[in-house]
Each structure stands twice: as structure tokens, then as C-alpha cells.
Amino acid sequence: MTHYLMSSMGIQSLRQTGVFLASDYLIQGQLLQLDKEHGTLFAVGTAKGLLFWPKRSLIAGFIHIYKFVDDSKSLELLRKTQVGVPLFLCRFQGRLLTGIGSVLRLYDLGKKRLYIFADDRVPRWLTASYHVDSDTMAGADKFGNVYFMRRGSNWQKVKWEQGKLNGAPNKVGEIVQFHIGDVLNCLQKASIIPGGGECIMHGTVMGSMGALLPFTSRDDVDYFSDLDMHLRQDHRVWKRSYGIQFLTLPLDAQRKNADELDRTPGKILKKHEEIPILPLDEQRRNAQMRETEFLGRYSKKLK
């Protein structure tokens, strides 16, 4: 992902086109390729009459699309679309992904304007985002939630249909949502160990780090869902750390939980060895201490 800051020379060159005025505030620029006809294009996000004091306000926001002419020595305006404040511009799968206020929008070139390709049904206060694949994206909001969105399978059939209530004809649906408990400021796909599977790493404003690991089989999903149901009697101590404390249970308690899960204690331990669970911060360690006390009371009840 590459972003381009506007130098004083670049701003002067763009103002000479007659499109930008002294009241236009240039926010961000991005190189992209929307179609083969125009080749490489240059997208610029601007705000007209933007004020930060005493109260942040603006008249309107725009996205300008330029093409390179004269052997890339000058720019020619192709499109100018009025939107909100375009805080984020990024190329994605041959389209322009923009962050406008609290909304993510995917644009394509239309006739004399940008075409709104897809948007979300729910307004969100986005703090971080990452594109997992061509159909899926991960996002986080200011309330400490992380979620995954995916576009529908019939998006090609309704590509050129009109949207309802000024919305895009295509909608992205939420797959899963999880509450982290802290505001996320970055998301990145990475591998924890060399040669291992990929996961979504995240960082928070309080300095902690975490990982979201996808399950590769339905059996793992059913297993951890059942284990969650049997062990999270106190939700405050349940943050995936119950797997480490399973070894501290008495043998009778281990056998009882294993029988309820239709497994043996050895299979449960092997499953947790395959999916390592490591505490990442002091809060997680405190949760483990509280969980140890709870599991001790739970084992006494079984006796």
C-alpha cells in the first residue's frame, strides 16, 4: 500500500489545472489503475473550506481522478466526484477503496464520475482495516470490536442495478465479530512461526498485541465451541486461557469434562498443543490467576 504526500511543486502543478482553488485542502493522493483504457491514474482527495478551529467543518469533499499525459509530464482531469472527507485512498482489485468519515466505500470509474460499487449496511467508526483477500476485509471500530466483512456471491448480477436509499447496489455482510476490549489501531496478516499458517495480528492503543487465528476445519470450531460452553462459567476469566489451565484440573475433573466433550483427556491436550495459546499482557495473566481460583472451586464441586 503506497500513499503519496503532496509536495509544494505538486500542489502548484495541480492548481494550474484550474480545478483547485486556494480554499481547497489537499488530503491524500494515490496511484492506481482502474481500467486498461486510461492506464495508470492518479487519485487525489480534497476538502473545500476545511476548518479545524473553533469547530471542524467543511463545505464539501471531493475525489479527483487524473490521467498522465505528455509522457507523464502533466496531468489531465478525468473525474471529479463529491463525497464526504476522503481521509483514506487505496487501490484494491482494480478499484479505488476510500475511507470517507466512518464509512468504507469501493469505487469504480463510471460515466463522468466514480461509481459506488459496494458499501456496508451498518455505519461504523473505523479505526483500522485490512484486506484479507479479494472478497473479505477485516476492520476494527473505536468500541474495541474487530469484525470481518465479505461481499455476497451475486455481486456480478447486480453490479449495474440502482441502489436503495442512495446506497450502493452491492452490500458486504458481516461474517464474525469479536470484542477485544481495547481500541485497535492496526491490523496485519502475518505468520507467527516460520512455515506456519497465517493469522491476523493486531495492536491496540494501550500497547498490547494479539492474534486472530482462523480454524481450518469444522471439527475445531465445534470442539472449541463446546469447550467454551463447559468452561466459561465466569466470562471475565474466559479469554482463551482455559486451555493452559486444563492441566491443573484433577484427573476426575479432566475425565468428566472430556466425557462431556466426547473425547479423551489425551486428545484434548493434544488439540491444545496443536493450537498454542500464549498470554500476551499483564491483563491476560491476571485473568489466568482468577481462572485458576475458579477451576479450583469447580473441581471441589465435582468431588
HELIX and SHEET records of a PDB file:
HELIX    1   1 SER A    8  ARG A   15  1                                   8    
HELIX    2   2 ARG A  218  LEU A  231  1                                  14    
HELIX    3   3 HIS A  235  VAL A  237  5                                   3    
HELIX    4   4 TYR A  242  GLN A  245  1                                   4    
HELIX    5   5 PHE A  246  THR A  248  5                                   3    
HELIX    6   6 LEU A  251  GLU A  260  1                                  10    
HELIX    7   7 PRO A  265  GLU A  274  1                                  10    
HELIX    8   8 GLU A  282  LEU A  302  1                                  21    
SHEET    1   A 4 ASP A  24  LEU A  32  0                                        
SHEET    2   A 4 LEU A  41  LYS A  48 -1                                        
SHEET    3   A 4 ALA A  60  VAL A  69 -1                                        
SHEET    4   A 4 SER A  74  VAL A  83 -1                                        
SHEET    1   B 8 PRO A  86  PHE A  92  0                                        
SHEET    2   B 8 ARG A  95  ILE A 100 -1                                        
SHEET    3   B 8 VAL A 103  LEU A 109 -1                                        
SHEET    4   B 8 LEU A 114  ASP A 120 -1                                        
SHEET    5   B 8 ASN A 170  HIS A 179  1                                        
SHEET    6   B 8 ASN A 145  ARG A 151 -1                                        
SHEET    7   B 8 THR A 136  ASP A 141 -1                                        
SHEET    8   B 8 LEU A 126  HIS A 131 -1                                        
SHEET    1   C 3 LEU A 184  SER A 191  0                                        
SHEET    2   C 3 GLU A 198  THR A 204 -1                                        
SHEET    3   C 3 MET A 209  LEU A 212 -1                                        
END                                                                             
